[in-house]
């Protein structure tokens, strides 16, 4: 191959790579649109309350590093928080697990290995190494057993 041909091939490959970069950057947005899911992060409970359009009353006031993944088309959501607080007994009661998250967050417990959850209204919640992991929707029996109804 001549050095001129090598130069042209190298230039063509560089142009192709530059054209491909914007499409790769759009992959995350395209993936979210296709999956109809959104992810959110909040540093504190107060930021969660102010910045998220949904409610999770079970989240303790000292919650930090809040991670959420939710459906854009309806109810399913999963939420993980770092917290040293217990769940409020006027909102949550321990029950047999009958539901599981339909949207899973990374670095959360495998709920299929857990027999009991806290039923907190529309949410089922399990303890993690550093806080709590909850999901909605829940089984009707879990909701009925919750003090938050």
Wavefront OBJ file of the C-alpha trace (Angstrom):
o trace
v 0.000 0.000 0.000
v 1.273 3.449 -0.777
v 1.745 6.045 1.908
v -0.848 8.233 0.163
v -3.446 5.462 0.335
v -2.653 4.806 4.013
v -3.089 8.520 4.739
v -6.488 8.558 3.003
v -7.673 5.456 4.864
v -6.528 6.909 8.192
v -8.330 10.177 7.472
v -11.510 8.331 6.466
v -11.406 6.252 9.647
v -10.933 9.381 11.764
v -13.900 11.110 10.121
v -16.064 8.016 10.649
v -15.081 7.906 14.327
v -15.916 11.590 14.778
v -19.311 11.068 13.158
v -20.019 8.099 15.424
v -19.291 9.919 18.720
v -22.495 12.016 18.840
v -24.613 8.953 18.169
v -22.940 7.100 21.055
v -23.562 10.042 23.373
v -27.243 9.829 22.487
v -27.402 6.130 23.426
v -28.295 6.825 27.062
v -31.146 9.109 26.052
v -32.343 6.642 23.458
v -32.154 3.779 25.954
v -34.209 5.740 28.500
v -36.796 6.610 25.862
v -37.055 3.004 24.704
v -37.309 1.607 28.222
v -39.693 4.369 29.345
v -37.705 4.756 32.562
v -35.997 7.639 34.310
v -33.319 7.778 37.001
v -32.945 10.443 39.665
v -30.516 11.138 42.480
v -31.037 13.392 45.477
v -28.468 14.195 48.145
v -30.968 14.592 51.005
v -34.549 13.893 52.081
v -35.411 17.595 51.678
v -34.151 17.584 48.086
v -36.240 14.471 47.410
v -39.398 16.100 48.748
v -38.811 19.286 46.733
v -37.521 17.701 43.546
v -39.455 14.487 42.954
v -43.038 14.626 41.719
v -43.981 11.395 43.498
v -44.141 10.555 47.190
v -42.383 8.038 49.400
v -43.477 8.950 52.942
v -41.505 6.062 54.433
v -38.140 7.654 53.566
v -36.486 8.699 56.857
v -35.681 12.383 57.406
v -31.946 11.617 57.666
v -31.888 9.868 54.255
v -28.944 10.673 52.002
v -27.601 9.441 48.665
v -31.118 8.768 47.407
v -31.309 6.852 44.136
v -34.519 6.357 42.173
v -35.431 4.498 39.016
v -39.029 4.875 37.871
v -41.338 4.140 34.992
v -42.361 7.102 32.857
v -45.582 5.317 31.958
v -47.047 4.536 35.370
v -46.583 3.404 38.914
v -43.467 1.187 39.082
v -40.504 2.703 40.918
v -37.574 1.615 43.059
v -35.818 3.807 45.599
v -32.687 3.255 47.712
v -31.485 5.493 50.536
v -28.599 5.654 52.955
v -30.022 6.111 56.453
v -29.307 5.135 60.048
v -32.946 5.599 61.114
v -35.622 2.981 61.632
v -38.806 3.123 59.607
v -41.774 4.877 61.198
v -44.061 2.332 62.905
v -47.115 4.478 62.151
v -46.376 4.030 58.415
v -44.762 0.593 58.144
v -45.363 -2.929 59.447
v -43.333 -6.078 58.863
v -45.185 -8.620 56.680
v -44.561 -11.622 54.468
v -43.123 -10.508 51.124
v -45.588 -11.014 48.282
v -44.259 -8.471 45.790
v -40.981 -7.693 44.097
v -39.657 -4.685 42.234
v -40.433 -4.474 38.536
v -37.647 -1.919 38.149
v -34.402 -2.863 39.873
v -31.669 -0.553 41.126
v -28.024 -1.600 41.081
v -26.372 -2.485 44.388
v -29.601 -3.456 46.135
v -30.579 -6.728 47.811
v -31.952 -9.663 45.849
v -35.497 -9.516 47.207
v -36.192 -13.076 46.079
v -33.883 -14.162 48.917
v -35.905 -12.130 51.438
v -39.082 -13.512 53.040
v -40.264 -10.448 54.952
v -40.616 -6.776 54.060
v -41.959 -3.647 55.658
v -45.292 -2.678 54.121
v -45.361 1.122 54.015
v -48.557 2.134 52.215
v -47.915 1.790 48.494
v -44.307 0.717 49.099
v -42.556 -2.480 50.195
v -39.242 -1.780 51.928
v -36.284 -3.939 52.969
v -33.217 -3.116 55.001
v -29.868 -2.794 53.215
v -26.325 -2.681 54.584
v -26.485 1.114 54.791
v -30.173 2.020 54.760
v -33.353 1.021 52.940
v -34.564 -0.189 49.538
v -38.200 0.182 48.547
v -40.400 -0.483 45.530
v -43.893 0.125 44.329
v -46.407 -1.231 43.394
v -46.951 -3.793 46.116
v -49.249 -6.774 46.456
v -52.731 -5.820 47.759
v -52.166 -7.946 50.896
v -49.010 -5.980 51.710
v -50.849 -2.675 51.236
v -53.735 -3.882 53.439
v -51.318 -4.831 56.241
v -49.630 -1.436 56.250
v -50.626 1.053 58.955
v -50.527 3.707 56.201
v -53.162 1.656 54.332
l 1 2 3 4 5 6 7 8 9 10 11 12 13 14 15 16 17 18 19 20 21 22 23 24 25 26 27 28 29 30 31 32 33 34 35 36 37 38 39 40 41 42 43 44 45 46 47 48 49 50 51 52 53 54 55 56 57 58 59 60 61 62 63 64 65 66 67 68 69 70 71 72 73 74 75 76 77 78 79 80 81 82 83 84 85 86 87 88 89 90 91 92 93 94 95 96 97 98 99 100 101 102 103 104 105 106 107 108 109 110 111 112 113 114 115 116 117 118 119 120 121 122 123 124 125 126 127 128 129 130 131 132 133 134 135 136 137 138 139 140 141 142 143 144 145 146 147 148 149
